[in-house]
Amino acid sequence: MASTGCRICGGRLEELVDLGAMPPANWLLDVPDFEQERYPLALDHCSACANLQLRYCLPADVLYGHYFYVTPTSSSLDRHYRWLLDVLFERGYAGPRSAVIEVGSNRGAFLKAISPHVGSVLGVDPAANIVEVARKDGVDTVCDFFDADSAKRIAEARGTADLIVARHCFAHNEWPQRMLEGAAALLSPNGVLVIENNYAAQMVRDVEFDQIYHEHMFYYSLSSLSAMLERNGFRAIDVEVAAVHGGSIVCFAVPTNSERKAHERVAALLETEKKQLSPEALERFAKRTYAIRDELRTVVSGIRDDGRRVAAYGATAKGATLMNFCGFTDAEVFACADSTPIKEGRYIPGTGIQIVAESTLLQDPPDFFLLTAWNYKTELIAKARSAGAAEVEFIVPIPNVEIVR
């Protein structure tokens, strides 16, 4: 559905970038299909509340009917979980008796990390195949979309939650207000809601246009999050910006009538964002988006003309956006290395590029790896080198196209 106004405040929208039409990034295919259905992918900006949102949103059953995103096993994610746990416990947002619910819990990696330190944990996720993975791993998980109705069912069956964590899922709903309705129905009076998502200000600063895909219907800043929270019975009391996933905002919110006081970090970041999301910053982001696409096309074309081979590293959603935006197919990028078994053997949507086991491509490496999982750059380069891929070079697309030798 196309938006005619800001879905947070109703304000007038202006186009920021248009990446063209492409398939949903996580619609991995069993066979290559260049006729796969494509949908518009354009990002608009609301100057009234600083909201960035997709112009066209796909229905949830379309997005999640064949869903293949699995939270990766990663040392950087493990470090992030440890950092988040420290923040939650040191600032009194969680304790040894806390009932914790994670929305969009995927395979339950975060819940497994926090479980030994709290009273109880429960995951809520709409993707049935991923919920099955979590349950087999011992993580209690409800298969459902999170809204007021599902929250009331959970509250009736299990009681209220002291901590609700929504990591990288609040942007995946055309109407996130419904998730806030669910949080209001389930959160205890002195409870805390944690919303973590890719951070719009860092996306704009570092030209992370590949973060734009159909699942990400919103790109939040503290400014836009605060506007949404205040319209739906919540307020922000604390905030952090974390390095994970190329830069993420972690917002701690409570019901409006909660006794918890807001930390000065909130006001400070709101002031900083005025410059980070200024019209000039947004214009630079748009121009650099198209410039990086053109430069990357030139680099990959030159490598192919020299008779050398390029493979992608990381079958990520951002990688699907990047390759579809650049128009890369298996003619330019012959394969994509990934360590997630559920993805191996499948094809990146819209490209004909097959995903192969990471170990396979590290044993017989290409001349260049295009780091589609650039947010794990240091980790992946070190892994390739330790596996003996000493001569391979790495194309890093974001925030500038560079080659690491």
C-alpha positions as CSV (number, residue, x, y, z in Angstrom):
1,M,0.0,0.0,0.0
2,A,1.3,3.5,-0.9
3,S,1.5,6.1,1.8
4,T,0.1,9.5,1.2
5,G,1.3,10.9,4.6
6,C,3.6,10.2,7.5
7,R,2.4,7.2,9.4
8,I,3.6,8.6,12.6
9,C,2.3,12.2,12.6
10,G,0.3,12.5,9.4
11,G,2.7,15.2,8.0
12,R,3.6,15.8,4.4
13,L,6.2,13.5,2.8
14,E,9.0,14.2,0.4
15,E,11.0,11.6,-1.6
16,L,14.5,10.9,-0.3
17,V,15.6,8.1,-2.6
18,D,14.0,5.7,-5.0
19,L,15.9,2.4,-5.4
20,G,13.5,1.1,-8.1
21,A,11.5,-2.2,-8.0
22,M,12.9,-5.3,-6.5
23,P,11.8,-8.5,-4.8
24,P,11.6,-8.7,-1.0
25,A,15.2,-9.2,0.2
26,N,14.6,-12.3,2.3
27,W,12.5,-14.1,-0.4
28,L,15.3,-16.6,-1.2
29,L,14.6,-18.9,-4.1
30,D,15.0,-22.7,-4.6
31,V,15.7,-22.0,-8.3
32,P,16.8,-18.8,-10.1
33,D,13.9,-16.8,-11.3
34,F,14.4,-13.4,-13.0
35,E,10.7,-13.0,-13.5
36,Q,10.1,-13.0,-9.7
37,E,7.6,-10.4,-8.7
38,R,9.1,-7.0,-7.8
39,Y,7.7,-4.2,-5.7
40,P,8.6,-0.4,-5.5
41,L,11.3,0.5,-3.0
42,A,11.3,4.2,-2.3
43,L,12.1,6.1,0.9
44,D,10.3,9.2,2.0
45,H,11.0,11.8,4.6
46,C,8.7,13.8,7.0
47,S,10.2,17.1,8.0
48,A,7.6,17.5,10.8
49,C,8.8,14.5,13.0
50,A,12.0,13.4,11.1
51,N,10.4,10.1,10.2
52,L,11.8,8.1,7.3
53,Q,9.4,5.5,5.9
54,L,8.9,3.3,2.9
55,R,6.3,4.7,0.5
56,Y,5.0,1.3,-0.3
57,C,4.5,-1.4,2.3
58,L,3.9,-5.0,1.6
59,P,1.3,-7.0,3.7
60,A,2.8,-9.2,6.4
61,D,1.7,-12.4,4.9
62,V,3.6,-11.5,1.7
63,L,6.8,-10.6,3.6
64,Y,6.8,-13.5,6.0
65,G,5.2,-16.4,4.1
66,H,8.7,-17.7,3.0
67,Y,11.1,-16.1,5.5
68,F,14.7,-17.1,5.7
69,Y,16.3,-14.5,8.0
70,V,18.0,-16.3,10.9
71,T,19.9,-14.3,13.6
72,P,23.5,-15.0,12.7
73,T,26.1,-16.5,15.1
74,S,28.6,-13.7,15.4
75,S,31.1,-12.6,18.0
76,S,30.0,-9.0,17.4
77,L,26.4,-9.9,18.2
78,D,27.5,-11.8,21.3
79,R,29.4,-8.7,22.5
80,H,26.2,-6.6,21.8
81,Y,24.1,-8.9,23.9
82,R,26.6,-8.7,26.8
83,W,26.6,-4.9,26.5
84,L,22.8,-4.7,26.4
85,L,22.5,-7.0,29.5
86,D,25.0,-4.8,31.4
87,V,22.9,-1.7,30.5
88,L,19.6,-3.3,31.5
89,F,20.8,-4.5,34.9
90,E,23.1,-1.7,35.8
91,R,20.4,0.9,35.2
92,G,17.6,-1.1,36.9
93,Y,15.6,-1.9,33.8
94,A,15.9,-5.7,34.6
95,G,16.5,-7.8,37.7
96,P,16.8,-11.4,38.8
97,R,13.0,-11.9,39.0
98,S,12.0,-10.0,35.8
99,A,9.5,-11.6,33.4
100,V,11.1,-10.8,30.0
101,I,9.3,-11.0,26.6
102,E,11.1,-10.4,23.3
103,V,9.0,-9.4,20.3
104,G,10.4,-10.6,17.0
105,S,12.6,-13.1,18.9
106,N,13.7,-15.1,15.8
107,R,15.7,-18.1,16.9
108,G,15.9,-16.8,20.5
109,A,19.6,-15.9,20.7
110,F,19.0,-12.8,22.9
111,L,16.6,-14.7,25.2
112,K,19.2,-17.4,25.7
113,A,21.7,-14.8,26.7
114,I,19.4,-13.1,29.3
115,S,17.6,-16.3,30.5
116,P,20.1,-17.3,33.3
117,H,19.8,-13.8,34.8
118,V,16.0,-13.3,35.0
119,G,12.9,-15.0,36.3
120,S,11.3,-16.1,33.0
121,V,11.6,-15.5,29.2
122,L,9.2,-15.8,26.3
123,G,9.6,-15.1,22.6
124,V,7.0,-13.9,20.2
125,D,7.6,-14.2,16.4
126,P,5.3,-14.6,13.4
127,A,7.6,-16.8,11.2
128,A,6.6,-20.4,11.9
129,N,9.7,-22.0,10.4
130,I,12.0,-19.8,12.6
131,V,9.8,-20.4,15.7
132,E,10.3,-24.1,15.2
133,V,14.1,-23.6,15.2
134,A,13.8,-21.6,18.5
135,R,11.6,-24.2,20.2
136,K,14.0,-27.0,19.2
137,D,16.7,-25.0,20.9
138,G,14.7,-24.8,24.1
139,V,13.5,-21.2,23.8
140,D,9.8,-20.9,24.7
141,T,8.2,-19.0,21.8
142,V,4.7,-18.1,20.7
143,C,4.1,-18.0,17.0
144,D,2.1,-14.8,16.4
145,F,2.2,-11.2,15.4
146,F,2.5,-8.9,18.4
147,D,-0.4,-6.6,18.9
148,A,-3.1,-5.9,21.5
149,D,-4.9,-9.1,20.9
150,S,-1.9,-11.4,21.2
151,A,-0.6,-9.4,24.1
152,K,-3.8,-9.9,26.0
153,R,-3.7,-13.6,25.4
154,I,-0.2,-13.8,26.7
155,A,-1.1,-11.6,29.8
156,E,-4.0,-13.9,30.6
157,A,-1.9,-17.0,30.3
158,R,1.4,-15.9,31.8
159,G,0.9,-12.5,33.5
160,T,2.4,-9.2,32.7
161,A,6.0,-8.5,31.6
162,D,8.6,-6.4,33.5
163,L,10.7,-6.0,30.4
164,I,9.6,-6.1,26.7
165,V,12.4,-6.1,24.2
166,A,11.8,-5.4,20.5
167,R,15.1,-5.7,18.7
168,H,15.0,-4.9,15.0
169,C,11.3,-5.6,14.5
170,F,9.6,-2.3,15.3
171,A,10.5,-1.1,11.8
172,H,8.9,-4.2,10.2
173,N,5.3,-3.2,10.7
174,E,3.4,-0.7,8.6
175,W,1.5,0.4,11.7
176,P,4.0,0.1,14.7
177,Q,1.3,1.8,16.9
178,R,-0.3,-1.7,17.0
179,M,2.8,-3.0,18.6
180,L,2.7,-0.2,21.2
181,E,-0.9,-1.2,21.9
182,G,0.4,-4.7,22.6
183,A,3.1,-3.4,24.9
184,A,0.6,-1.3,26.8
185,A,-1.6,-4.3,27.3
186,L,1.3,-6.5,28.5
187,L,3.8,-4.3,30.3
188,S,3.6,-4.1,34.1
189,P,3.0,-0.5,35.6
190,N,6.7,0.0,36.3
191,G,8.0,-2.0,33.3
192,V,10.3,-0.9,30.6
193,L,10.0,-1.3,26.8
194,V,13.2,-1.5,24.8
195,I,13.1,-0.7,21.1
196,E,16.2,-1.3,19.1
197,N,16.4,-0.6,15.4
198,N,18.8,0.6,12.7
199,Y,19.6,4.2,13.5
200,A,18.5,6.6,10.8
201,A,21.1,9.3,11.7
202,Q,23.9,6.8,11.2
203,M,22.3,5.4,8.1
204,V,22.2,8.9,6.6
205,R,25.7,9.8,7.8
206,D,27.4,6.6,6.4
207,V,25.2,6.3,3.3
208,E,23.9,2.9,4.3
209,F,21.3,2.8,1.6
210,D,21.4,-1.0,1.5
211,Q,19.6,-1.0,4.8
212,I,16.5,-0.1,2.8
213,Y,14.4,-3.1,2.0
214,H,10.7,-4.0,2.2
215,E,10.8,-5.4,5.7
216,H,12.3,-2.1,7.0
217,M,9.2,0.1,6.7
218,F,10.6,2.7,9.1
219,Y,14.1,4.1,9.7
220,Y,14.0,5.5,13.2
221,S,15.8,8.3,15.0
222,L,15.1,9.3,18.6
223,S,13.1,12.2,17.1
224,S,10.7,10.0,15.2
225,L,10.6,7.4,18.0
226,S,9.7,10.0,20.5
227,A,7.0,11.4,18.3
228,M,5.5,7.9,18.0
229,L,5.8,7.0,21.6
230,E,4.2,10.3,22.9
231,R,1.2,9.7,20.6
232,N,0.7,6.2,22.0
233,G,1.0,6.5,25.8
234,F,4.7,6.1,26.2
235,R,7.8,8.3,26.6
236,A,11.5,7.8,26.1
237,I,13.6,7.8,29.4
238,D,17.0,6.7,28.1
239,V,18.8,6.1,24.8
240,E,22.0,4.6,23.5
241,V,23.6,4.3,20.0
242,A,25.2,0.9,19.5
243,A,27.5,-0.3,16.8
244,V,25.6,-3.4,15.9
245,H,24.1,-3.9,12.4
246,G,25.9,-0.8,11.1
247,G,24.6,1.5,13.8
248,S,21.5,1.0,16.0
249,I,19.5,3.1,18.3
250,V,18.4,1.5,21.6
251,C,15.5,3.4,23.1
252,F,14.2,2.7,26.6
253,A,10.6,3.7,27.1
254,V,7.9,3.6,29.8
255,P,4.2,4.3,30.0
256,T,3.5,8.1,30.2
257,N,2.5,7.9,33.9
258,S,5.5,5.9,35.0
259,E,7.5,7.3,37.9
260,R,10.8,6.7,36.1
261,K,12.7,9.9,35.2
262,A,14.2,10.6,31.8
263,H,18.0,10.7,31.6
264,E,19.7,13.7,30.1
265,R,21.0,11.5,27.3
266,V,17.5,11.8,25.7
267,A,17.5,15.6,25.4
268,A,21.1,15.7,24.3
269,L,20.6,13.2,21.4
270,L,17.4,15.0,20.3
271,E,19.5,18.2,19.9
272,T,22.3,16.4,18.0
273,E,19.8,14.9,15.6
274,K,18.8,18.4,14.4
275,K,22.1,18.6,12.5
276,Q,22.4,14.9,11.7
277,L,19.0,14.8,9.9
278,S,19.1,18.3,8.5
279,P,18.0,19.0,4.9
280,E,21.6,19.2,3.9
281,A,22.5,15.9,5.4
282,L,19.6,14.2,3.7
283,E,20.5,15.7,0.3
284,R,24.0,14.4,0.7
285,F,22.8,10.9,1.5
286,A,20.6,10.8,-1.6
287,K,23.4,12.0,-3.9
288,R,25.9,9.6,-2.4
289,T,23.5,6.7,-2.7
290,Y,23.4,7.0,-6.5
291,A,27.2,7.8,-6.7
292,I,28.1,4.6,-4.8
293,R,25.9,2.5,-7.0
294,D,27.6,3.9,-10.1
295,E,31.1,3.5,-8.7
296,L,30.5,-0.1,-7.6
297,R,29.2,-1.0,-11.1
298,T,32.4,0.4,-12.6
299,V,34.7,-1.5,-10.1
300,V,32.9,-4.8,-10.6
301,S,32.7,-4.4,-14.4
302,G,36.5,-3.6,-14.5
303,I,37.3,-6.8,-12.5
304,R,35.2,-8.9,-14.9
305,D,36.7,-7.3,-17.9
306,D,40.2,-8.3,-16.5
307,G,39.0,-11.9,-16.4
308,R,38.9,-12.1,-12.6
309,R,36.0,-13.4,-10.5
310,V,33.8,-11.7,-7.8
311,A,31.7,-13.5,-5.2
312,A,29.6,-11.9,-2.5
313,Y,30.3,-12.6,1.2
314,G,27.1,-12.7,3.3
315,A,23.6,-13.6,2.0
316,T,22.1,-10.6,3.8
317,A,19.0,-8.6,3.2
318,K,21.2,-5.6,2.7
319,G,23.1,-7.6,0.1
320,A,20.0,-8.3,-1.8
321,T,19.2,-4.6,-2.0
322,L,22.7,-3.7,-3.0
323,M,22.9,-6.2,-5.8
324,N,19.4,-5.5,-7.2
325,F,20.0,-1.7,-7.0
326,C,23.3,-2.2,-8.9
327,G,21.7,-4.6,-11.3
328,F,24.2,-7.4,-10.5
329,T,23.4,-10.9,-11.6
330,D,25.4,-14.2,-11.6
331,A,27.1,-12.8,-14.6
332,E,28.9,-10.2,-12.4
333,V,28.8,-12.0,-9.0
334,F,29.0,-15.7,-9.6
335,A,28.1,-16.9,-6.0
336,C,27.5,-15.7,-2.5
337,A,29.2,-17.3,0.6
338,D,27.2,-17.7,3.8
339,S,27.4,-19.8,6.9
340,T,23.7,-20.2,7.5
341,P,22.6,-23.8,6.6
342,I,19.0,-22.8,5.9
343,K,20.2,-20.4,3.1
344,E,22.7,-22.7,1.4
345,G,21.8,-23.8,-2.1
346,R,19.1,-21.1,-2.5
347,Y,19.3,-18.0,-4.7
348,I,19.4,-14.3,-3.9
349,P,16.1,-12.9,-5.2
350,G,16.2,-11.0,-8.5
351,T,19.8,-11.9,-9.2
352,G,20.3,-15.6,-10.1
353,I,23.2,-15.6,-7.6
354,Q,23.4,-18.9,-5.7
355,I,24.3,-19.0,-2.0
356,V,27.0,-21.6,-1.2
357,A,28.6,-22.8,2.0
358,E,31.1,-20.3,3.4
359,S,33.7,-23.1,3.7
360,T,33.4,-24.0,0.0
361,L,34.3,-20.5,-1.2
362,L,37.0,-20.1,1.4
363,Q,38.7,-23.3,0.2
364,D,38.5,-22.1,-3.4
365,P,38.3,-18.3,-3.1
366,P,37.5,-15.9,-5.8
367,D,39.7,-13.0,-6.7
368,F,37.4,-10.6,-4.9
369,F,34.8,-10.8,-2.2
370,L,32.1,-8.2,-2.3
371,L,31.3,-7.7,1.4
372,T,27.6,-7.6,1.3
373,A,27.8,-8.2,5.1
374,W,30.0,-5.1,5.5
375,N,28.9,-4.6,9.1
376,Y,30.9,-7.7,9.9
377,K,33.9,-6.6,7.8
378,T,36.7,-7.1,10.4
379,E,35.3,-10.5,11.4
380,L,34.8,-11.8,7.9
381,I,38.2,-10.7,6.6
382,A,39.9,-12.3,9.5
383,K,38.0,-15.5,9.0
384,A,38.9,-15.6,5.3
385,R,42.6,-15.0,6.1
386,S,42.7,-17.6,8.8
387,A,41.1,-20.1,6.4
388,G,44.0,-19.6,4.0
389,A,42.5,-17.2,1.5
390,A,45.6,-15.0,1.5
391,E,45.3,-13.5,-1.9
392,V,41.6,-12.6,-2.1
393,E,40.8,-8.9,-2.1
394,F,37.7,-7.4,-0.5
395,I,35.4,-4.8,-2.0
396,V,33.8,-2.8,0.8
397,P,30.8,-0.9,-0.6
398,I,29.7,1.2,2.4
399,P,30.3,4.1,3.4
400,N,32.7,4.4,0.4
401,V,33.7,1.9,-2.2
402,E,37.2,0.7,-1.3
403,I,39.3,-2.4,-1.9
404,V,41.0,-4.0,1.0
405,R,44.1,-6.1,0.1
